Amino acid sequence: MMNLRIVVKYLIGLAVIAGSAGFILGHLGAWIPQFDVLAHFRPHFLSMMITGLITLLAPRHGLAFLMLGAAVTLGLHPLKAWIDHLPQGDRNSHAVHAGSVGSSQIKIISLNSWHRHSDHDKLISYLVDQNADIVILSEFGPNKRYLLDTLRSRYPHQTDCTRIWSCSMALLSKFEFSEQGADKPLRGRPSQVRATFRVRGQKLTVIGTHIYRPIDDLQRHRREMRELGEQVRNLTGAVVVAGDFNTTPWSDSFRLFRDESQLAHMDSYLPSWPALAPQLAIDHLFHSENVHVRSISTHSAMGSDHLPLVAHIELATPIAGSIKKLALP
């Protein structure tokens, strides 16, 4: 039987080599796109590398240090998500209410509701309880389409492509649309739902999207990021783009969309997948410079494999006028 010390030495070497290789190669995604997938795990590789190097300095306690390093590597992201979920007062206190003229904040929820999410009542209860102004749902396909009618009294303005499995998105709103649309993936453009509103006399366009996973088709993933970025760059007025981008802030595809769209990121690192022990921040909100993100966080798991992303936004320079929005039932 192999001596335990020898096994520990192999594990230390593996941690140093694998951590270093993954961390370095992940930086090469801009030149070798295939390596960009490694960039999503950059914090994990860095932790592995540091763990291995520290363990080399204390080989007598190698196994203990390796176990501690593994716990830190896999536990930091869920810990960050758990801290984000601690009570922070009434998250609805700044939301716009019907007839309000003293606040222009808008609450947006973006959620990959997961095709396998079978507890639809739990999903409905969550959305009703959160009482957001705008809701973006992906992986919301034909099996969930009937839920749109359930939510119609609260969200009378809806646009969706829920009849098509390859699209499976919906945008629900209390604000009346001036324009709306939904598109399935086509010629490099990703699944998306979009709507334009007049908020206090200003134009606001909200786009929900679900980008193809890079591990399934890297080139398609990058095409969709680029095409969506180019589309968004040509919009006027205030713009918000939110959804499941299937990419982390460390990746070159993330930078590709940010550069093409010329939008700002929500400026928060929020691990959102997998929901039970989040490891990757792949759900994002981007916005134009005339939109302020007052707060943004993830909420606790509610049956999906993603955590909900919840934001309060405000238009930068509201003008006199009222928001056309229905009162709650």
C-alpha positions as CSV (number, residue, x, y, z in Angstrom):
1,M,0.0,0.0,0.0
2,M,1.4,3.4,-1.0
3,N,2.7,5.4,1.9
4,L,0.5,8.3,3.0
5,R,3.4,10.7,2.9
6,I,4.0,9.8,-0.8
7,V,0.3,10.4,-1.6
8,V,0.4,13.8,0.2
9,K,3.5,14.7,-1.8
10,Y,1.7,13.8,-5.1
11,L,-1.3,15.9,-4.0
12,I,0.9,18.9,-3.1
13,G,2.6,18.7,-6.5
14,L,-0.7,18.3,-8.2
15,A,-2.1,21.4,-6.4
16,V,0.9,23.5,-7.4
17,I,1.1,22.4,-11.0
18,A,-2.6,22.3,-11.8
19,G,-3.3,25.5,-9.9
20,S,-0.4,27.3,-11.6
21,A,-1.2,25.9,-15.1
22,G,-4.9,26.7,-14.9
23,F,-4.3,30.2,-13.5
24,I,-1.7,31.1,-16.2
25,L,-3.5,29.4,-19.2
26,G,-6.8,31.2,-18.2
27,H,-5.1,34.5,-19.0
28,L,-4.4,33.4,-22.6
29,G,-8.1,33.3,-23.5
30,A,-7.8,36.5,-25.6
31,W,-5.3,34.8,-27.9
32,I,-6.3,31.1,-27.5
33,P,-10.1,31.1,-27.0
34,Q,-10.1,27.4,-25.9
35,F,-8.3,28.5,-22.8
36,D,-11.0,31.0,-21.9
37,V,-13.1,28.4,-20.2
38,L,-10.3,28.0,-17.6
39,A,-10.5,31.7,-16.8
40,H,-13.9,31.1,-15.1
41,F,-12.1,29.2,-12.4
42,R,-9.3,31.6,-11.9
43,P,-10.0,32.2,-8.1
44,H,-10.1,28.4,-7.7
45,F,-6.8,27.8,-9.5
46,L,-5.2,30.6,-7.5
47,S,-6.3,29.1,-4.3
48,M,-5.0,25.7,-5.3
49,M,-1.7,27.2,-6.2
50,I,-1.3,29.1,-3.0
51,T,-2.4,26.0,-0.9
52,G,0.2,23.9,-2.6
53,L,3.0,26.4,-2.1
54,I,2.2,27.0,1.5
55,T,2.0,23.2,2.1
56,L,5.5,22.9,0.7
57,L,6.8,25.0,3.6
58,A,5.1,22.7,6.2
59,P,5.2,19.2,4.7
60,R,4.7,17.5,8.1
61,H,1.2,19.0,8.2
62,G,0.7,18.6,4.4
63,L,-2.6,16.6,4.6
64,A,-4.2,19.1,7.0
65,F,-3.1,22.1,4.9
66,L,-4.4,20.4,1.8
67,M,-7.8,19.7,3.4
68,L,-8.0,23.3,4.7
69,G,-7.0,24.6,1.2
70,A,-9.7,22.5,-0.4
71,A,-12.3,23.8,2.1
72,V,-11.2,27.4,1.4
73,T,-11.2,26.9,-2.4
74,L,-14.7,25.5,-2.5
75,G,-16.1,27.5,0.4
76,L,-15.2,31.1,-0.3
77,H,-17.8,31.6,-3.0
78,P,-20.7,30.1,-1.1
79,L,-19.6,32.1,1.9
80,K,-19.7,35.3,-0.2
81,A,-23.2,34.3,-1.4
82,W,-24.4,33.6,2.2
83,I,-23.1,37.0,3.4
84,D,-25.1,38.6,0.6
85,H,-28.2,36.8,1.7
86,L,-28.1,38.2,5.3
87,P,-31.0,40.5,6.1
88,Q,-30.4,44.1,4.9
89,G,-33.7,45.8,5.9
90,D,-36.7,46.2,3.6
91,R,-35.4,45.6,0.1
92,N,-38.7,46.9,-1.2
93,S,-38.5,50.2,0.6
94,H,-37.1,52.1,-2.3
95,A,-39.2,50.5,-5.1
96,V,-41.5,52.8,-7.2
97,H,-45.1,52.5,-6.3
98,A,-48.1,53.5,-8.3
99,G,-48.6,57.2,-8.3
100,S,-45.3,57.9,-6.5
101,V,-43.5,61.1,-7.5
102,G,-40.8,61.0,-4.8
103,S,-38.8,58.1,-6.0
104,S,-37.7,56.8,-9.3
105,Q,-36.0,53.5,-8.3
106,I,-37.0,50.4,-10.1
107,K,-36.6,46.9,-8.8
108,I,-35.5,44.3,-11.3
109,I,-35.2,40.5,-10.9
110,S,-33.3,38.3,-13.3
111,L,-33.5,34.6,-12.8
112,N,-32.6,31.5,-14.8
113,S,-35.7,29.5,-13.6
114,W,-34.2,26.2,-14.7
115,H,-36.0,23.8,-17.1
116,R,-36.0,21.1,-14.4
117,H,-37.5,23.3,-11.7
118,S,-40.7,21.4,-11.1
119,D,-42.0,23.3,-8.1
120,H,-43.8,26.0,-10.0
121,D,-45.8,27.2,-7.0
122,K,-42.6,28.0,-5.2
123,L,-41.4,30.0,-8.2
124,I,-44.7,32.0,-8.3
125,S,-44.6,32.5,-4.5
126,Y,-41.1,33.9,-4.8
127,L,-42.0,36.4,-7.5
128,V,-45.1,37.5,-5.8
129,D,-43.3,37.9,-2.5
130,Q,-40.5,40.0,-4.1
131,N,-43.0,42.3,-5.9
132,A,-40.4,43.5,-8.4
133,D,-41.2,46.1,-11.0
134,I,-39.6,44.1,-13.9
135,V,-38.9,40.4,-14.0
136,I,-36.6,38.7,-16.5
137,L,-36.9,34.9,-16.7
138,S,-34.8,32.4,-18.7
139,E,-35.2,28.7,-19.1
140,F,-38.9,29.5,-18.9
141,G,-40.2,27.3,-21.6
142,P,-43.4,25.6,-22.8
143,N,-43.8,23.7,-19.5
144,K,-44.0,27.0,-17.6
145,R,-45.9,29.1,-20.1
146,Y,-49.2,28.7,-18.3
147,L,-47.6,30.6,-15.4
148,L,-47.8,33.8,-17.4
149,D,-51.5,33.9,-17.0
150,T,-51.1,33.3,-13.3
151,L,-48.9,36.4,-13.0
152,R,-50.8,38.6,-15.4
153,S,-52.8,40.4,-12.8
154,R,-49.6,41.6,-11.2
155,Y,-47.6,41.9,-14.4
156,P,-50.1,42.8,-17.2
157,H,-47.3,43.8,-19.6
158,Q,-45.5,40.7,-20.9
159,T,-43.3,39.7,-23.8
160,D,-42.0,36.2,-24.3
161,C,-40.7,33.4,-26.5
162,T,-41.8,30.7,-24.1
163,R,-43.4,28.5,-26.9
164,I,-39.9,27.8,-28.3
165,W,-37.6,25.6,-26.2
166,S,-34.5,27.1,-27.8
167,C,-35.6,30.5,-26.6
168,S,-37.6,30.0,-23.4
169,M,-37.6,33.6,-22.1
170,A,-40.1,36.0,-20.6
171,L,-40.1,39.7,-19.5
172,L,-42.8,40.7,-17.1
173,S,-43.5,44.3,-16.2
174,K,-45.8,46.6,-14.3
175,F,-44.8,49.4,-16.7
176,E,-46.6,49.8,-20.0
177,F,-44.4,49.0,-23.0
178,S,-43.8,51.5,-25.8
179,E,-42.0,48.8,-27.7
180,Q,-41.4,45.1,-27.1
181,G,-40.0,42.0,-28.7
182,A,-38.6,38.5,-28.2
183,D,-36.2,36.5,-30.4
184,K,-34.9,33.0,-30.5
185,P,-31.2,32.4,-31.2
186,L,-30.5,33.2,-34.9
187,R,-27.3,34.1,-36.9
188,G,-25.2,34.6,-33.8
189,R,-27.8,36.6,-31.9
190,P,-28.7,35.0,-28.5
191,S,-32.1,34.3,-27.0
192,Q,-33.6,37.6,-25.8
193,V,-36.6,39.5,-24.6
194,R,-36.7,43.3,-24.7
195,A,-39.0,46.1,-23.9
196,T,-38.9,49.9,-23.9
197,F,-40.6,52.1,-21.4
198,R,-41.1,55.8,-20.7
199,V,-40.0,56.4,-17.1
200,R,-40.5,59.9,-15.8
201,G,-40.3,61.2,-19.4
202,Q,-37.1,59.2,-20.2
203,K,-36.6,56.2,-22.4
204,L,-35.5,53.0,-20.7
205,T,-34.8,49.8,-22.6
206,V,-34.5,46.5,-20.7
207,I,-33.1,43.4,-22.4
208,G,-33.1,40.0,-20.9
209,T,-30.8,37.4,-22.4
210,H,-29.4,33.8,-22.1
211,I,-26.0,33.3,-23.7
212,Y,-25.1,29.8,-25.0
213,R,-22.7,27.9,-22.7
214,P,-19.0,28.1,-23.8
215,I,-18.4,24.5,-22.8
216,D,-21.0,23.4,-25.3
217,D,-20.0,25.6,-28.2
218,L,-17.3,28.2,-27.6
219,Q,-17.5,29.9,-31.0
220,R,-21.3,30.3,-30.7
221,H,-20.9,31.7,-27.2
222,R,-18.4,34.3,-28.4
223,R,-20.6,35.2,-31.4
224,E,-23.6,35.7,-29.3
225,M,-21.6,38.0,-26.9
226,R,-20.3,40.0,-29.8
227,E,-23.7,40.3,-31.6
228,L,-25.5,41.3,-28.5
229,G,-22.9,43.9,-27.7
230,E,-23.2,45.4,-31.1
231,Q,-27.0,45.5,-30.9
232,V,-26.9,47.2,-27.5
233,R,-24.3,49.8,-28.6
234,N,-26.8,51.2,-31.1
235,L,-29.6,51.8,-28.6
236,T,-30.5,55.2,-27.4
237,G,-31.6,56.3,-23.9
238,A,-31.1,54.4,-20.7
239,V,-30.3,50.7,-21.2
240,V,-30.2,47.7,-18.9
241,V,-29.1,44.2,-20.0
242,A,-29.4,41.3,-17.6
243,G,-29.5,37.6,-17.6
244,D,-27.5,34.4,-17.6
245,F,-24.3,35.2,-19.6
246,N,-22.6,31.9,-18.8
247,T,-19.4,33.7,-18.3
248,T,-17.5,35.2,-15.3
249,P,-15.8,38.6,-15.0
250,W,-12.4,36.9,-15.4
251,S,-13.1,35.7,-19.0
252,D,-12.2,37.3,-22.3
253,S,-15.8,36.8,-23.5
254,F,-16.9,38.9,-20.6
255,R,-14.5,41.7,-21.7
256,L,-15.6,41.2,-25.3
257,F,-19.3,42.0,-24.5
258,R,-18.3,44.9,-22.2
259,D,-16.2,46.5,-24.9
260,E,-18.6,45.9,-27.7
261,S,-21.7,47.1,-25.8
262,Q,-19.9,50.0,-24.1
263,L,-22.0,49.3,-21.0
264,A,-20.9,49.3,-17.4
265,H,-21.0,46.2,-15.3
266,M,-23.0,46.1,-12.1
267,D,-19.7,46.3,-10.3
268,S,-20.4,43.5,-7.8
269,Y,-19.0,40.0,-7.7
270,L,-22.0,37.7,-7.0
271,P,-21.6,33.9,-7.3
272,S,-24.9,32.6,-8.6
273,W,-24.3,29.0,-9.8
274,P,-24.8,26.3,-8.7
275,A,-27.5,27.5,-6.3
276,L,-26.8,25.1,-3.4
277,A,-23.1,26.0,-3.2
278,P,-22.4,28.9,-5.7
279,Q,-19.0,28.7,-7.3
280,L,-19.3,30.9,-10.5
281,A,-20.6,34.4,-11.0
282,I,-22.3,34.0,-14.4
283,D,-25.5,36.0,-13.9
284,H,-24.9,39.7,-14.6
285,L,-26.5,43.1,-15.1
286,F,-25.0,45.7,-17.4
287,H,-26.2,49.3,-17.7
288,S,-25.6,52.5,-19.6
289,E,-24.0,55.5,-17.8
290,N,-27.3,57.2,-17.3
291,V,-28.5,54.3,-15.0
292,H,-27.4,54.1,-11.4
293,V,-27.4,50.7,-9.7
294,R,-28.4,51.6,-6.1
295,S,-28.1,48.0,-4.8
296,I,-27.7,44.6,-6.3
297,S,-27.5,41.1,-4.7
298,T,-28.4,37.5,-5.1
299,H,-31.1,35.9,-3.0
300,S,-31.2,32.5,-1.4
301,A,-31.9,29.4,-3.5
302,M,-35.6,29.0,-4.4
303,G,-35.7,25.8,-6.4
304,S,-33.6,26.8,-9.5
305,D,-30.0,25.8,-10.1
306,H,-29.3,29.6,-10.2
307,L,-29.7,32.2,-7.5
308,P,-31.9,35.1,-8.4
309,L,-30.2,38.4,-9.2
310,V,-32.1,41.4,-7.6
311,A,-31.3,45.0,-8.4
312,H,-32.6,48.4,-7.6
313,I,-31.8,50.9,-10.3
314,E,-32.5,54.6,-10.8
315,L,-32.3,56.8,-13.9
316,A,-29.7,59.4,-13.5
317,T,-31.6,62.6,-14.3
318,P,-35.3,62.1,-13.9
319,I,-37.5,64.9,-15.1
320,A,-41.0,66.0,-14.1
321,G,-43.8,63.6,-14.8
322,S,-45.2,60.4,-13.6
323,I,-44.5,56.7,-14.3
324,K,-47.4,54.9,-16.0
325,K,-47.6,51.8,-13.8
326,L,-50.5,49.8,-12.5
327,A,-51.4,49.5,-8.9
328,L,-51.0,46.1,-7.3
329,P,-54.1,43.9,-7.0
